[in-house]
Amino acid sequence: MSKKIAVVLFNLGGPDSLQAVRPFLFNLFKDPAIFQVPALIRYPLAALVSSRREKSAQANYAIMGGASPLLPETEAQGRALEAELKARGHEARVFIAMRYWKPFADQTAKEVAAYAPDEIVLLPLYPQYSTTTTGSSLKDWAANYKGPGRSRTVCCYPTAEGLIAAHAGKIAQAWAKAGEPSNVRLLFSAHGLPQQVVDGGDPYQAQIEATAAAVAAHLPRLTDWKVCYQSRVGPLKWLGPSTDEEIRRAGAEGKGVILTPIAFVSEHIETLVELDHEYAELAQTVGCAPYLRAPALGGDVDFISGLAKAVEHALPRAGGCAPDGAWLCPAGHGKCPKRLEGTAA
């Protein structure tokens, strides 16, 4: 008899209506992984920030029809992954646990427990590990799941074959559709983090750079490329260079850009609004042309196949956290979950 497998996909979540924007933002900013201050300060601060950002955020979600497309996209990825696993002979069911909006981990945990799996694979839809994303989601899950099944975690997959092939394919298609212009710089745009988070041992930046380098190696005709970071908020120093700075630089040099969302596997506010509207308008203002954007991976066949392989690679493991593929965080990244477990030198 085949074993029952539960795969839990983790993602950020997004408001499903304009009325949900403020509570979504409050959930985000009250997370201690985001605001690293005591709860007595964090909760009032989260309430203040979510209140102040509500109207501007609502305006952005209105551009997308009044809600985030993240859950429908994740559900489609889950269905594709479930079908792929079944095609590979596994009795598997895919579940979704969002961090800051429905379905929350507590509800998903009940559904997984009712399924009564023999094996559980926790699989973030964040290819690159950060304490602020995957780390936070895993803590939330651990606090809520009390059901049966032997668990193991795919902590990251920054250089996994399927991920790299999918990104390279999307970029190549976007470039070909535009007629393969020669005067473009490839910008790998990732969500930013405060510099102090990375300085504290978070491996996110190292993994982003590894993903970008691996994708660039698959695109030998696009030799001019750069990693940059978007979505900065607040007064802290953030990872750089920023995406808007790189668009301005390309414009000043008479170049266009191809932007690819290297840390996002689904379309959502940071891609559909920030990249497609805000940065596109900036590019027009500063004379950065052409302005091209590769789509997020979505249900790309290579990506879904890679996720299925990650599940299969995880199943024989005894447990704990491990990356999929040959990745190992460099020394000095003390927040790497594998290093924290003591399984890496």
C-alpha positions as CSV (number, residue, x, y, z in Angstrom):
1,M,0.0,0.0,0.0
2,S,1.4,3.4,-1.0
3,K,1.9,6.0,1.8
4,K,-0.3,9.0,1.9
5,I,1.7,12.2,1.4
6,A,0.6,15.7,2.4
7,V,2.5,18.5,0.8
8,V,2.1,21.9,2.4
9,L,2.8,24.9,0.2
10,F,3.7,28.1,2.1
11,N,3.2,31.5,0.7
12,L,2.7,35.1,1.9
13,G,-1.0,35.5,1.3
14,G,-2.8,38.6,0.1
15,P,-6.1,40.4,0.8
16,D,-9.1,39.0,-0.9
17,S,-11.0,42.3,-0.8
18,L,-10.2,46.0,-0.3
19,Q,-11.7,45.7,3.2
20,A,-9.1,43.0,4.0
21,V,-6.2,45.2,3.2
22,R,-5.8,46.8,6.6
23,P,-6.0,43.5,8.6
24,F,-3.7,41.9,6.2
25,L,-1.1,44.7,6.7
26,F,-1.6,44.4,10.5
27,N,-0.9,40.7,10.4
28,L,2.2,41.4,8.3
29,F,3.7,44.0,10.5
30,K,2.9,42.3,13.8
31,D,5.1,39.4,12.9
32,P,8.2,39.5,15.0
33,A,10.2,38.3,12.0
34,I,9.3,41.6,10.3
35,F,9.4,44.1,13.2
36,Q,12.0,42.7,15.6
37,V,10.9,44.6,18.6
38,P,9.0,43.5,21.8
39,A,5.3,42.8,21.4
40,L,4.3,45.8,23.6
41,I,5.9,48.0,21.0
42,R,5.3,45.8,17.9
43,Y,1.5,45.6,18.1
44,P,0.8,49.4,18.4
45,L,3.4,50.0,15.7
46,A,1.8,47.4,13.4
47,A,-1.6,49.1,14.0
48,L,-0.1,52.5,13.2
49,V,1.7,51.4,10.0
50,S,-1.2,49.4,8.7
51,S,-3.5,52.4,9.2
52,R,-1.2,54.8,7.5
53,R,-0.6,52.5,4.5
54,E,-4.2,51.3,4.1
55,K,-5.4,53.8,1.5
56,S,-2.3,53.6,-0.7
57,A,-2.3,49.8,-0.6
58,Q,-6.0,49.8,-1.4
59,A,-5.3,51.9,-4.5
60,N,-2.7,49.4,-5.6
61,Y,-5.0,46.4,-5.0
62,A,-7.7,48.2,-6.9
63,I,-5.4,48.2,-10.0
64,M,-5.6,44.4,-9.8
65,G,-9.4,44.3,-9.5
66,G,-9.7,44.8,-5.8
67,A,-7.9,41.7,-4.5
68,S,-4.6,39.9,-4.6
69,P,-4.3,37.1,-7.2
70,L,-1.8,35.3,-5.0
71,L,-4.2,32.7,-3.6
72,P,-5.8,31.7,-7.0
73,E,-2.3,31.4,-8.5
74,T,-1.0,29.3,-5.6
75,E,-4.1,27.1,-5.8
76,A,-3.4,26.5,-9.5
77,Q,0.2,25.6,-8.7
78,G,-1.0,23.3,-6.0
79,R,-3.3,21.5,-8.4
80,A,-0.5,21.2,-11.0
81,L,1.9,19.8,-8.4
82,E,-0.7,17.3,-7.1
83,A,-1.3,16.1,-10.6
84,E,2.4,15.8,-11.3
85,L,3.0,13.8,-8.1
86,K,0.1,11.5,-8.9
87,A,1.5,11.0,-12.4
88,R,4.7,9.9,-10.7
89,G,2.8,7.3,-8.8
90,H,2.4,9.0,-5.4
91,E,-0.8,9.2,-3.3
92,A,-0.5,12.9,-2.6
93,R,-2.6,15.8,-1.6
94,V,-1.4,19.4,-1.7
95,F,-2.5,21.9,0.9
96,I,-1.8,25.7,1.2
97,A,-0.9,27.6,4.3
98,M,-0.6,31.4,3.9
99,R,1.2,33.5,6.5
100,Y,-0.8,36.8,6.6
101,W,-4.2,36.1,5.1
102,K,-6.5,33.1,4.5
103,P,-6.0,30.2,4.5
104,F,-4.0,30.6,7.7
105,A,-1.8,27.8,9.1
106,D,-4.2,26.9,11.9
107,Q,-7.0,26.0,9.5
108,T,-4.7,24.2,7.1
109,A,-3.2,22.2,10.0
110,K,-6.7,20.9,10.8
111,E,-7.2,19.9,7.2
112,V,-3.9,18.1,7.0
113,A,-4.6,16.3,10.3
114,A,-8.0,15.2,9.0
115,Y,-6.3,13.8,5.9
116,A,-4.1,11.7,8.3
117,P,-1.0,11.5,6.1
118,D,1.8,9.1,6.6
119,E,4.4,11.6,5.3
120,I,4.4,15.4,5.3
121,V,6.6,17.6,3.1
122,L,6.7,21.3,4.0
123,L,7.5,23.1,0.8
124,P,7.8,26.9,0.8
125,L,7.0,28.8,-2.4
126,Y,10.0,31.0,-1.4
127,P,12.9,29.5,-3.4
128,Q,15.4,31.5,-1.3
129,Y,15.3,31.1,2.4
130,S,14.9,34.0,4.8
131,T,14.0,34.2,8.4
132,T,11.3,36.8,7.4
133,T,9.5,34.4,5.0
134,T,10.2,30.7,5.2
135,G,11.4,30.9,8.7
136,S,8.3,32.7,9.9
137,S,6.0,30.3,8.0
138,L,7.7,27.3,9.5
139,K,7.4,28.6,13.0
140,D,3.8,29.4,12.5
141,W,3.2,25.8,11.2
142,A,5.0,24.2,14.1
143,A,2.9,26.1,16.5
144,N,-0.3,24.9,14.9
145,Y,0.2,21.3,13.6
146,K,-0.4,18.6,16.1
147,G,-1.6,15.8,13.7
148,P,-0.1,12.6,12.4
149,G,2.6,12.0,9.8
150,R,6.4,12.2,9.7
151,S,7.5,15.7,8.6
152,R,10.5,17.0,6.7
153,T,11.1,20.4,5.3
154,V,12.5,21.7,2.0
155,C,14.0,24.9,3.4
156,C,15.1,26.3,0.0
157,Y,16.0,25.5,-3.6
158,P,17.9,28.5,-4.9
159,T,19.8,26.5,-7.6
160,A,17.5,23.6,-8.2
161,E,17.4,22.6,-11.9
162,G,13.6,23.1,-12.4
163,L,13.6,26.6,-10.9
164,I,16.6,27.7,-13.0
165,A,15.3,26.3,-16.2
166,A,11.9,27.9,-15.7
167,H,13.4,31.3,-15.0
168,A,15.7,31.1,-18.0
169,G,12.8,30.0,-20.3
170,K,10.6,32.9,-19.2
171,I,13.4,35.5,-19.7
172,A,14.3,34.0,-23.1
173,Q,10.7,34.1,-24.2
174,A,10.3,37.8,-23.1
175,W,13.4,38.8,-25.0
176,A,12.5,36.9,-28.1
177,K,9.0,38.4,-28.1
178,A,10.6,41.9,-28.2
179,G,12.8,40.9,-31.1
180,E,15.9,40.1,-29.1
181,P,17.1,43.7,-28.7
182,S,20.8,44.0,-28.0
183,N,20.8,47.1,-25.9
184,V,19.2,45.6,-22.8
185,R,20.5,44.8,-19.3
186,L,18.9,41.8,-17.5
187,L,17.8,42.9,-14.0
188,F,17.1,40.2,-11.4
189,S,14.7,42.0,-9.1
190,A,14.2,40.5,-5.7
191,H,12.2,41.7,-2.7
192,G,14.5,43.7,-0.4
193,L,15.4,43.1,3.2
194,P,16.9,45.5,5.8
195,Q,20.6,45.2,5.7
196,Q,20.7,44.4,9.4
197,V,18.7,41.2,8.8
198,V,21.4,39.9,6.4
199,D,24.2,41.1,8.6
200,G,22.6,39.0,11.4
201,G,23.2,35.8,9.4
202,D,20.1,35.6,7.1
203,P,21.2,33.7,3.9
204,Y,18.7,35.4,1.6
205,Q,21.0,37.7,-0.3
206,A,23.6,34.9,-0.9
207,Q,20.8,32.6,-2.2
208,I,19.4,35.4,-4.5
209,E,22.8,36.0,-6.0
210,A,23.3,32.2,-6.5
211,T,19.9,31.9,-8.3
212,A,20.7,34.9,-10.5
213,A,24.2,33.5,-11.4
214,A,22.7,30.1,-12.2
215,V,20.0,31.6,-14.5
216,A,22.5,33.9,-16.2
217,A,24.7,30.9,-17.0
218,H,21.7,29.5,-19.0
219,L,21.4,32.7,-21.0
220,P,24.9,33.2,-22.6
221,R,23.6,35.8,-25.0
222,L,22.5,38.1,-22.2
223,T,25.9,38.9,-20.7
224,D,24.9,42.2,-19.1
225,W,23.0,41.5,-15.9
226,K,22.6,42.7,-12.4
227,V,20.9,41.7,-9.1
228,C,18.8,44.5,-7.5
229,Y,16.2,44.8,-4.8
230,Q,12.7,46.3,-4.7
231,S,9.9,47.1,-2.3
232,R,11.9,49.1,0.3
233,V,9.8,50.5,3.2
234,G,10.9,52.5,6.2
235,P,14.0,54.4,7.2
236,L,16.4,51.5,7.7
237,K,19.3,50.8,5.3
238,W,18.1,48.0,2.9
239,L,19.9,45.7,0.5
240,G,21.1,47.4,-2.6
241,P,21.3,48.4,-5.3
242,S,17.6,49.2,-5.6
243,T,15.7,48.3,-8.7
244,D,14.7,51.9,-9.4
245,E,18.4,53.0,-9.1
246,E,19.3,50.3,-11.7
247,I,16.5,51.5,-14.1
248,R,17.8,55.0,-13.8
249,R,21.4,53.9,-14.4
250,A,20.3,51.9,-17.5
251,G,18.4,54.9,-18.9
252,A,21.4,57.2,-18.3
253,E,23.6,54.7,-20.3
254,G,21.1,54.5,-23.2
255,K,20.1,50.9,-22.3
256,G,16.8,49.1,-21.9
257,V,16.1,46.4,-19.3
258,I,14.5,43.0,-18.9
259,L,13.2,42.7,-15.4
260,T,12.6,39.3,-14.0
261,P,11.1,38.7,-10.5
262,I,13.8,36.3,-9.3
263,A,12.4,35.8,-5.8
264,F,8.7,35.6,-6.7
265,V,7.1,32.5,-8.2
266,S,3.6,34.0,-8.5
267,E,2.2,37.2,-9.8
268,H,1.0,39.6,-7.1
269,I,1.2,43.2,-6.0
270,E,5.0,43.5,-6.3
271,T,5.0,42.3,-9.9
272,L,1.7,43.5,-11.3
273,V,1.8,46.9,-9.7
274,E,5.4,47.7,-8.7
275,L,7.1,46.2,-11.8
276,D,4.3,46.6,-14.4
277,H,3.2,50.1,-13.4
278,E,5.5,52.0,-11.1
279,Y,8.8,50.9,-12.6
280,A,7.5,51.0,-16.1
281,E,6.5,54.6,-15.6
282,L,9.9,55.3,-14.2
283,A,11.6,53.7,-17.2
284,Q,9.6,55.9,-19.5
285,T,10.5,59.0,-17.5
286,V,14.3,58.3,-17.6
287,G,14.5,57.1,-21.1
288,C,15.1,53.4,-20.3
289,A,13.8,51.6,-23.4
290,P,12.8,49.0,-24.1
291,Y,11.3,48.1,-20.8
292,L,10.6,44.3,-20.7
293,R,9.3,42.1,-18.0
294,A,9.6,38.3,-17.7
295,P,6.5,36.8,-16.1
296,A,6.6,35.0,-12.7
297,L,6.9,31.2,-13.0
298,G,3.3,30.3,-12.2
299,G,2.5,26.8,-13.5
300,D,5.6,26.6,-15.7
301,V,6.2,22.9,-16.5
302,D,9.8,23.0,-15.5
303,F,9.0,24.7,-12.2
304,I,6.2,22.3,-11.2
305,S,8.4,19.3,-12.2
306,G,11.1,20.8,-10.0
307,L,8.7,21.1,-7.0
308,A,7.7,17.4,-7.5
309,K,11.3,16.4,-7.6
310,A,11.9,18.4,-4.4
311,V,9.1,16.4,-2.7
312,E,10.6,13.1,-3.9
313,H,14.1,14.0,-2.8
314,A,12.7,15.0,0.7
315,L,10.8,11.8,1.3
316,P,13.7,9.4,2.0
317,R,15.2,11.9,4.5
318,A,15.0,11.2,8.2
319,G,13.5,14.6,8.8
320,G,14.5,18.2,9.6
321,C,15.4,20.9,7.1
322,A,17.5,20.6,4.0
323,P,17.7,22.4,0.7
324,D,16.7,20.7,-2.6
325,G,19.6,20.5,-5.0
326,A,23.3,20.9,-4.4
327,W,23.0,24.2,-2.5
328,L,24.8,24.8,0.8
329,C,24.8,28.2,2.4
330,P,28.3,29.7,2.7
331,A,30.0,30.0,6.0
332,G,28.9,33.0,8.1
333,H,25.2,32.6,7.4
334,G,24.2,31.5,10.9
335,K,20.5,31.7,10.3
336,C,20.6,29.0,7.7
337,P,18.2,26.3,9.1
338,K,20.5,23.5,8.0
339,R,23.4,25.0,9.8
340,L,21.2,25.7,12.9
341,E,20.4,22.0,13.0
342,G,24.1,21.2,13.0
343,T,23.9,19.1,9.9
344,A,26.3,21.3,7.9
345,A,29.9,22.2,8.8
